[in-house]
Amino acid sequence: MNTPTYDPYTTLPFVGYRRPGSHQPETYFSLMHFVESEKFRGVDESYRQYLLTLDDPEDFLMETAGVTQGMRRDDWDVIKLGMIRAGMWMQLVQHQQALTDSLLQPGCKSSIDLVTHVAEQIYSRLIKANHEEGEQLRRVVLTGDCTISDGSVLGLFDQIFANRLPDEIYIAAEDGVALLAEQYCIRRYIPIRVFDLTGRSIEEATEEVLSKGTHVFSIGSEDLSDSHFSNRALELANSDGKPAHRIKWPA
């Protein structure tokens, strides 16, 4: 029987965190595009963006092989495991059919040991989610006021997820709490899904989000948010019997 294999350099584009200053998610041509570009987050944004434009595999390999390791971010050894997991998870969610015979099989191998280790972690998590009581996937909708910009909200997120980080975080393509939630995802390398609100009703958008989302947390200063998406997400979660909370900020 052949061992299932996964090549992180294979062109299999996926979207993830939003481009700085934009509501549009970035596109990564392969898992390694995500990995190599994240080495330079907070260090050299222009070079990070340049790597994401290299759609030719040979050009990408030549470019990344020639970069000195000293240029990368100082915390690379600390964050690389979680970072690879976030990228692989986002790619898998968006390409389940294409990855059925590799990442969704036990014993999947890669030419990179760390990638093999992460593949084992993700497969194990999915098995637990499907077969063990209380281990269902947690897909958390983080939403709230569009006018909140206080970075200390990130500490509130740490309190909310003190016992267990979500498997994924869902946000709307808004500012305020949604932008801070995305910053939190990048800091903790939590997989994200960004839902575009352009050209469709709030009702349609929230129904799509809550069809998968398992929990809703809305942060704001009043009982109602200035985000129509946030208000409707709470309503829909409550009507569906899903955990939903409006958290006052500042407390």
N, C-alpha and C positions, 0 to 999 in steps of 0.2 A: 504494500500500500504506500502511495506517494505521500511524503510529508507536505502539508500545506505550507506555502511560502508567501511572503509579503515583501514587495520591493518598495521601500519608502521613496524611491526616486521616480517611480512610475507616474506619468502624467495622469492625474485624477483630480481635477480642480475642485476646490471647496472654498466656501466663504467662512469668515470667522469674525474677529474683532473689527470694529469700524475704523476706517482710515481717519487719522487725526484731523479734526476740523470738519468732518463730514458725517452725514448720517448713513453713508453707504459702507457696507462691510468690505473689507479687503478680500481679494481672491488670491489663493495660494495654489500654484499649478501642481504641487505634490506635497507630501508631508515634509520632505526635506526643504522645500521652499519656506515653509512655516518655521522649521527648526533653525535653518541658517539665518533667516531674517530676524528671528527673535534674539539671536546673539547680540544684535546691535540696538535693540530697543533701549532708549534712554542714553545711548552712547553716540550713535551716528544715524539720525533719522533719514537723511538723504540717501545714505548707502543702503539702509534697510529697505527703503522704497525701491531703490534700483534693483536689488536682488529679486524683488517680486515681479519685475518686468521681464526677466530672463525666461522666455518660454521655450527656448531650445535647450534640451537636456545636456548636450555637450558643452554649450556655452556656460550653462549653470555650473556644471561640474568643474570646468576649468577655472571659473571665477572663484568659487568657494574653496577650491583646493589651493589657490594662491594667496588667500588671505591669512596673515599672521594671526596666531591665536591670541597674541597680546592685545589685539584691538577689541576683542569681545568684552562684554559686560563683566564686572568683577564677581557677580554672584552666580555665574553660569553653572558651576558645579552644584550649587544649592538648588537651583530652579529647574535644571534640565529634565529631570524625571517627570515632574508634574507638567512641565511645558509640553513634552512629547506626548504625554497622555491626553492633554487637552486637544492638541492638534489631531491626533489619531482618532479621538472620539468624534470630533466635528466632521472629519472626513468620512468616518464610518456611518454616521447618522445620515449623511447626504448621499452615500453611495453603498447602501446596504446590499443591493443586488450584485453590484460589481465585486464586492468583497465577501460574498457568501462563502466562497471556497477557500478563503485565506483567513482573514481576521475573525470570521464567525465559525471557525473550526478549532477544535482542541489541538494543542501542540504546534500551532503555527510558528514558523521560523522566519527570521530575517538575517541578512548578512551583517547587520549591526546588532550586537548583543543587547544593548539598552533598548532598542526597538522591540526585540523579541521579548524582553522582560515586560515591557509595557503591554504588548499584545496579550501576554498571559494574564496580566492584571485585569485588562478590560474583559477578556473572555470569562474570567472567574466572576467578575462583578455581574455580568449579564446572566450567568447561570444562577447566581444567588438571587437575582431579582426575579427570575422566572420560577424558582423552585422553593425558596425559603420564605416563610411567613415573616413579615416585618422588614423585608429587604427589598421591597419594590423600589423602582427607580424614583428618585426625587427630582422632578423638573419644576423648579421654583420660578414663578413670575415675580420679578422685582420691579415695582413701579411706584409712582407717586408724583408729587408736585414738580412741574417743569421749571419752577423758579428757585428751587433749592440748589445751592452751589457749595455748601459747607462741607469741606473734606472730612470733617469729623464724623460724618454719616458712615464712613467706612468702618469706624469702630462699632457703630450700631450693627452693621452687617456681621461683624465678628461675634457680637452677642447673639444675634439670631441663629447663627450657624455654629455656635460653640460646641455642640454635641456631634454635629455631622454636617459636612459640606454637601451641597447639592451635587447631583450628577450633572445637571445642566442648569443654567440660569437663562430665563427668557426675558427680553426687554422689548419695548416698542422703540422705534426710531425717533426718540424724543430727546430733549435736553433735561437738565435737572437731575432727578433721582435716577433716571435711566442712564445718563452719562456717568454718574458716580457708580452705579451698579456695574457698568462696563469696566471702569477703572479697577473696581474690586475684583472682577473676573480675571483681568490681566495680572493683577498683583498676586492673586492666589492660583492662577492658571486653572480656572473653572471653564469648561466648555460653555459657549454662549450661542443663543439664536437671537438674531435681531429681526423683528417683524416690522416691515414697512407699512405705514399707514396711508401712504399716498394713493389717491385714486380709488379708495374703497371706504365703506362705512365703518364706523367704530364697532358696530354690531358684528359685521363680518370678520373684522380683525380679531376681536376678542373671542369669538367662537372658534377661530382657528387656533389661537393660543391655548385656550382652555380645553381643546380637544385632546391635548397632550399634557398640558401643565397640571401639576398635582397640588401645588400650594400657591397662594398669593399673599404677598406682603406689600402693602402700600404705605409710603411714608409721606407725611405732610403736616401742615400747621393747623388745619381745620378739619371738621368732620368730612367735608367734601374736598376733593382735590381740584386743582385747576387743570388737571389732565382728564379729559373725558374717557380716555382709554382706561386709566386707573380706576375711575368710578365704576365703569361697566364691568371691568375685570372682577372687582370685588362682588358686585351684584351677581354675576354669572357663577362665580365660585360658590357663593353662599347658596344659590338655588340648586347647584349641582351637589351640594354637601361636601365640598372640598374645604380644607382648612384655609381660612382667609382672615387677614388681620389688617386693620388700619392703625398705624403706629404714629402717635403725635411727635412732631419734631419742630422745635426742640422739646424734649420730654418735660 
